Amino acid sequence: MSKVSYYTEEGLQKMKDELHELKTKGRAQASADIAEARDKGDLSENAEYDAAKDAQGLLEMKIAKLETVVANARVIKESDVDTSKVGLLTKVKIKNLKNSMEVTYTMVSEEEANLKEGKVSIKSPIGKGLLGKKVGEKAEVEAPVGKMEFEVLDISL
């Protein structure tokens, strides 16, 4: 039994689109690769055929995993978001207490995380450290670069 995960509408749609792409174009390409390798002769000594079959197996595993994630996904609406504390879908403005740098992140699920877009996973070290904090509270985060300390300046949608 898989656990339910929450996503933005946009994030869930991206996963559904990726799943559709893998099932259609991905499977077609894998079949074409296998057929091409099969045409090259003796299968018992055909490394290209083995590689194509392995790639097909990995594709099917990825499809199965994504199907499970999508089946257990739930969309969280902005109206359901509590902005009194840091949580999923909240935008949190934080200040690094070591260098006084301020940055704003949107807290999202693991699959939607993208640091370039300012989206941080709630399962990342920073996400875990900030989760549940309120404005004015400090958060100690155990990051790969060492211990970091942040102050929550603002929480919004």
C-alpha positions as a Markdown table, in Angstrom:
| # | Residue | x | y | z |
|---|---|---|---|---|
| 1 | Met | 0.0 | 0.0 | 0.0 |
| 2 | Ser | 1.5 | 3.3 | -1.1 |
| 3 | Lys | 1.1 | 6.5 | 0.8 |
| 4 | Val | -0.8 | 9.5 | -0.4 |
| 5 | Ser | 1.3 | 12.5 | -1.5 |
| 6 | Tyr | 0.1 | 16.0 | -2.1 |
| 7 | Tyr | 0.9 | 18.1 | -5.2 |
| 8 | Thr | 0.1 | 21.3 | -6.9 |
| 9 | Glu | -2.3 | 21.0 | -9.9 |
| 10 | Glu | 0.6 | 22.0 | -12.1 |
| 11 | Gly | 3.0 | 19.4 | -10.6 |
| 12 | Leu | 0.5 | 16.6 | -11.0 |
| 13 | Gln | -0.3 | 17.5 | -14.6 |
| 14 | Lys | 3.5 | 17.4 | -15.4 |
| 15 | Met | 3.7 | 13.9 | -14.0 |
| 16 | Lys | 0.6 | 12.8 | -16.0 |
| 17 | Asp | 2.2 | 14.3 | -19.1 |
| 18 | Glu | 5.5 | 12.5 | -18.5 |
| 19 | Leu | 3.7 | 9.2 | -17.9 |
| 20 | His | 1.7 | 9.6 | -21.2 |
| 21 | Glu | 5.0 | 10.4 | -23.0 |
| 22 | Leu | 6.7 | 7.4 | -21.6 |
| 23 | Lys | 3.8 | 5.1 | -22.4 |
| 24 | Thr | 3.5 | 6.3 | -26.0 |
| 25 | Lys | 6.8 | 7.5 | -27.4 |
| 26 | Gly | 9.0 | 5.8 | -24.9 |
| 27 | Arg | 7.5 | 2.3 | -25.4 |
| 28 | Ala | 7.5 | 2.8 | -29.2 |
| 29 | Gln | 11.2 | 3.8 | -29.2 |
| 30 | Ala | 12.1 | 0.9 | -26.9 |
| 31 | Ser | 10.3 | -1.6 | -29.3 |
| 32 | Ala | 12.1 | 0.0 | -32.3 |
| 33 | Asp | 15.5 | -0.3 | -30.6 |
| 34 | Ile | 14.8 | -4.0 | -29.8 |
| 35 | Ala | 13.7 | -4.8 | -33.3 |
| 36 | Glu | 16.7 | -3.0 | -34.8 |
| 37 | Ala | 19.1 | -5.0 | -32.5 |
| 38 | Arg | 17.3 | -8.2 | -33.3 |
| 39 | Asp | 17.9 | -7.7 | -37.0 |
| 40 | Lys | 21.6 | -7.7 | -36.4 |
| 41 | Gly | 21.9 | -11.4 | -36.1 |
| 42 | Asp | 22.6 | -14.0 | -33.3 |
| 43 | Leu | 20.8 | -12.8 | -30.1 |
| 44 | Ser | 23.0 | -14.9 | -27.8 |
| 45 | Glu | 26.0 | -12.7 | -28.6 |
| 46 | Asn | 24.3 | -9.5 | -29.4 |
| 47 | Ala | 25.2 | -6.8 | -26.7 |
| 48 | Glu | 23.1 | -4.2 | -28.5 |
| 49 | Tyr | 20.0 | -6.5 | -28.1 |
| 50 | Asp | 20.8 | -7.0 | -24.4 |
| 51 | Ala | 21.2 | -3.3 | -23.8 |
| 52 | Ala | 17.9 | -2.5 | -25.6 |
| 53 | Lys | 16.1 | -5.1 | -23.5 |
| 54 | Asp | 17.6 | -3.7 | -20.3 |
| 55 | Ala | 16.6 | -0.2 | -21.4 |
| 56 | Gln | 13.0 | -1.5 | -22.0 |
| 57 | Gly | 13.0 | -3.0 | -18.5 |
| 58 | Leu | 14.1 | 0.3 | -16.9 |
| 59 | Leu | 11.4 | 2.2 | -18.9 |
| 60 | Glu | 8.7 | -0.2 | -17.6 |
| 61 | Met | 10.0 | 0.2 | -14.0 |
| 62 | Lys | 9.8 | 4.0 | -14.4 |
| 63 | Ile | 6.3 | 3.8 | -15.9 |
| 64 | Ala | 5.1 | 1.5 | -13.0 |
| 65 | Lys | 6.6 | 3.9 | -10.4 |
| 66 | Leu | 5.0 | 6.9 | -12.0 |
| 67 | Glu | 1.6 | 5.2 | -12.3 |
| 68 | Thr | 1.7 | 4.4 | -8.6 |
| 69 | Val | 2.7 | 8.0 | -7.7 |
| 70 | Val | -0.1 | 9.4 | -9.9 |
| 71 | Ala | -2.7 | 7.0 | -8.5 |
| 72 | Asn | -1.9 | 8.1 | -5.0 |
| 73 | Ala | -1.5 | 11.8 | -5.7 |
| 74 | Arg | -3.9 | 14.3 | -4.3 |
| 75 | Val | -4.1 | 18.0 | -5.4 |
| 76 | Ile | -3.8 | 20.5 | -2.6 |
| 77 | Lys | -5.7 | 23.7 | -3.1 |
| 78 | Glu | -4.5 | 27.1 | -2.0 |
| 79 | Ser | -7.6 | 27.6 | 0.1 |
| 80 | Asp | -6.5 | 24.5 | 2.2 |
| 81 | Val | -3.1 | 26.0 | 2.9 |
| 82 | Asp | -2.4 | 27.4 | 6.4 |
| 83 | Thr | -0.1 | 30.4 | 6.2 |
| 84 | Ser | 0.4 | 30.7 | 9.9 |
| 85 | Lys | 3.3 | 28.2 | 9.7 |
| 86 | Val | 5.6 | 26.8 | 7.0 |
| 87 | Gly | 3.9 | 23.9 | 5.1 |
| 88 | Leu | 3.3 | 22.5 | 1.7 |
| 89 | Leu | 2.6 | 25.2 | -0.9 |
| 90 | Thr | 3.6 | 28.1 | 1.3 |
| 91 | Lys | 6.1 | 30.7 | 0.2 |
| 92 | Val | 8.6 | 31.3 | 2.9 |
| 93 | Lys | 11.0 | 34.2 | 3.1 |
| 94 | Ile | 14.0 | 33.3 | 5.2 |
| 95 | Lys | 17.2 | 35.0 | 6.3 |
| 96 | Asn | 20.5 | 33.2 | 6.6 |
| 97 | Leu | 21.7 | 34.3 | 10.0 |
| 98 | Lys | 25.4 | 33.7 | 9.1 |
| 99 | Asn | 25.6 | 36.0 | 6.0 |
| 100 | Ser | 22.2 | 37.9 | 6.3 |
| 101 | Met | 21.2 | 36.8 | 2.9 |
| 102 | Glu | 17.4 | 36.7 | 2.3 |
| 103 | Val | 15.8 | 34.2 | 0.0 |
| 104 | Thr | 12.2 | 33.1 | -0.8 |
| 105 | Tyr | 11.3 | 29.5 | -1.4 |
| 106 | Thr | 8.0 | 27.7 | -2.2 |
| 107 | Met | 7.6 | 24.5 | -0.3 |
| 108 | Val | 6.6 | 21.6 | -2.6 |
| 109 | Ser | 6.6 | 17.8 | -2.9 |
| 110 | Glu | 9.8 | 16.0 | -3.7 |
| 111 | Glu | 8.9 | 15.4 | -7.3 |
| 112 | Glu | 8.1 | 19.1 | -7.9 |
| 113 | Ala | 11.3 | 20.5 | -6.3 |
| 114 | Asn | 13.4 | 22.8 | -8.6 |
| 115 | Leu | 15.8 | 25.1 | -6.9 |
| 116 | Lys | 16.2 | 27.3 | -10.1 |
| 117 | Glu | 12.4 | 28.0 | -9.8 |
| 118 | Gly | 12.7 | 28.6 | -6.0 |
| 119 | Lys | 10.8 | 25.4 | -5.2 |
| 120 | Val | 12.2 | 23.4 | -2.3 |
| 121 | Ser | 11.1 | 19.9 | -1.3 |
| 122 | Ile | 9.6 | 19.5 | 2.1 |
| 123 | Lys | 11.7 | 16.4 | 2.4 |
| 124 | Ser | 15.0 | 18.2 | 1.8 |
| 125 | Pro | 17.2 | 19.3 | 4.7 |
| 126 | Ile | 16.1 | 22.9 | 4.4 |
| 127 | Gly | 12.4 | 21.9 | 3.9 |
| 128 | Lys | 12.5 | 19.6 | 6.9 |
| 129 | Gly | 14.1 | 22.3 | 9.0 |
| 130 | Leu | 11.5 | 24.9 | 8.1 |
| 131 | Leu | 8.4 | 22.8 | 8.2 |
| 132 | Gly | 6.0 | 23.9 | 10.9 |
| 133 | Lys | 8.0 | 27.1 | 11.8 |
| 134 | Lys | 6.2 | 30.4 | 12.3 |
| 135 | Val | 7.2 | 34.0 | 11.4 |
| 136 | Gly | 10.0 | 35.1 | 13.7 |
| 137 | Glu | 11.1 | 31.5 | 14.6 |
| 138 | Lys | 14.6 | 30.2 | 13.9 |
| 139 | Ala | 15.4 | 27.0 | 12.2 |
| 140 | Glu | 18.6 | 25.0 | 12.4 |
| 141 | Val | 19.2 | 23.0 | 9.3 |
| 142 | Glu | 21.7 | 20.1 | 9.0 |
| 143 | Ala | 22.8 | 20.6 | 5.4 |
| 144 | Pro | 25.6 | 18.8 | 3.4 |
| 145 | Val | 27.7 | 22.0 | 3.9 |
| 146 | Gly | 27.2 | 21.9 | 7.7 |
| 147 | Lys | 24.8 | 23.4 | 10.1 |
| 148 | Met | 22.9 | 26.4 | 8.9 |
| 149 | Glu | 20.6 | 28.7 | 10.8 |
| 150 | Phe | 17.7 | 30.6 | 9.3 |
| 151 | Glu | 15.1 | 33.0 | 10.6 |
| 152 | Val | 11.6 | 32.9 | 9.1 |
| 153 | Leu | 10.7 | 36.4 | 7.9 |
| 154 | Asp | 7.4 | 35.9 | 6.1 |
| 155 | Ile | 5.0 | 33.1 | 5.1 |
| 156 | Ser | 2.5 | 33.6 | 2.3 |
| 157 | Leu | 0.9 | 31.8 | -0.7 |
